[in-house]
Amino acid sequence: MDLITTMASRLASNVELFNKKTLLLFWEVSKMGLFGKTKEEKERKELKGQIEKVMKDYSKEKIDGDNYLRKMMNLTTSHQKKKQP
């Protein structure tokens, strides 16, 4: 190999390594939530809000115990189904 080919090969290797490290760093930062909430966090917050609404309706006697239990079971089972691959 001549010098130019060797230098080009090394440069390409360094660029590829840099791109891999950049992607890994981006992945780690995105998991930490620095670029906004993750899908799981959003789903959890939504589920929490729905559960709180059912609890509030029950405490204000807008729904009875049977409906409370049914709604809570529906919320938890639907969330569990979403989590399964």
C-alpha positions as CSV (number, residue, x, y, z in Angstrom):
1,M,0.0,0.0,0.0
2,D,1.2,3.4,-0.7
3,L,1.1,6.2,1.8
4,I,-2.1,7.9,0.6
5,T,-4.0,4.6,0.6
6,T,-2.8,3.8,4.1
7,M,-3.7,7.3,5.4
8,A,-7.2,7.1,3.7
9,S,-7.7,3.7,5.3
10,R,-6.8,4.9,8.8
11,L,-9.0,8.0,8.4
12,A,-11.9,5.9,7.4
13,S,-11.4,3.6,10.4
14,N,-11.2,6.6,12.7
15,V,-14.4,8.1,11.3
16,E,-16.2,4.8,11.7
17,L,-15.0,4.5,15.3
18,F,-16.0,8.1,16.0
19,N,-19.5,7.5,14.5
20,K,-20.0,4.4,16.6
21,K,-18.9,6.2,19.8
22,T,-21.2,9.2,18.9
23,L,-24.2,6.8,18.3
24,L,-23.5,5.1,21.6
25,L,-23.3,8.4,23.5
26,F,-26.5,9.6,21.9
27,W,-28.2,6.4,22.9
28,E,-27.1,6.7,26.5
29,V,-28.1,10.4,26.7
30,S,-31.5,9.7,25.1
31,K,-32.1,6.9,27.7
32,M,-31.4,9.4,30.5
33,G,-34.2,11.6,29.1
34,L,-32.1,14.7,28.3
35,F,-33.8,15.0,24.9
36,G,-37.3,14.6,26.4
37,K,-39.2,11.8,28.0
38,T,-38.9,8.3,26.7
39,K,-41.9,6.4,25.4
40,E,-42.1,4.3,28.6
41,E,-42.1,7.4,30.8
42,K,-44.9,9.0,28.8
43,E,-46.9,5.8,28.9
44,R,-46.3,5.5,32.7
45,K,-47.4,9.1,33.2
46,E,-50.5,8.6,31.1
47,L,-51.4,5.4,33.1
48,K,-50.8,7.1,36.4
49,G,-53.2,9.9,35.3
50,Q,-55.9,7.4,34.3
51,I,-55.5,5.6,37.6
52,E,-55.7,8.8,39.6
53,K,-58.9,9.8,37.7
54,V,-60.6,6.4,38.5
55,M,-59.5,6.8,42.2
56,K,-60.9,10.3,42.3
57,D,-64.2,9.2,40.7
58,Y,-64.5,6.5,43.3
59,S,-63.7,8.8,46.2
60,K,-66.4,11.3,44.9
61,E,-68.8,8.4,44.6
62,K,-69.2,8.9,40.8
63,I,-68.6,5.1,40.4
64,D,-69.3,2.2,42.6
65,G,-66.9,-0.5,43.9
66,D,-67.6,-2.9,41.1
67,N,-67.0,-0.4,38.4
68,Y,-63.9,0.8,40.2
69,L,-62.4,-2.7,40.3
70,R,-63.3,-3.3,36.7
71,K,-61.7,-0.1,35.5
72,M,-58.6,-0.6,37.5
73,M,-58.2,-4.2,36.1
74,N,-58.7,-2.9,32.6
75,L,-56.1,-0.2,33.0
76,T,-53.5,-2.5,34.4
77,T,-54.1,-5.4,32.0
78,S,-54.1,-3.0,29.0
79,H,-50.8,-1.5,30.2
80,Q,-49.2,-5.0,30.7
81,K,-50.3,-6.0,27.2
82,K,-48.6,-2.9,25.7
83,K,-45.4,-3.8,27.4
84,Q,-45.3,-7.3,26.0
85,P,-43.4,-7.7,22.7
